[in-house]
């Protein structure tokens, strides 16, 4: 089965830019990620999603799941749960491991659901 691959444009713009913010992600008292190297992905009218380099994530807290989704603009997304001694937050982290060319800079980065984890974004300028 062939999936459509769409190119961002005036009707559905997507930009990926370096951000001048610090992104800290927590699950309870545990810091899942802390970075000043996030990329800001702005897609159409959706809220900005910050993509954090994997090296700035405590990967010991991540557990890959079988869940996946498809975006015709970005490609296939893989998911991770966050596992701490206090519990598991299912499918709270996603990654486009081999994203489409239009959003290629988000490869080897992850983003976080802000309704499942505490994501703090603070300007560093």
Secondary structure, DSSP 8 states (H G I E B T S, - for coil): --------BTTB-EEEEE-SEEEEEEETTEEEEEES--EEEEETTS--EEEEEGGGB-GGGEEEEEEEEEETTTEEEEEEEEEETTEEEEEEEEE-TT--GGGGGGTTEEEE-TTTSEEEEEE--
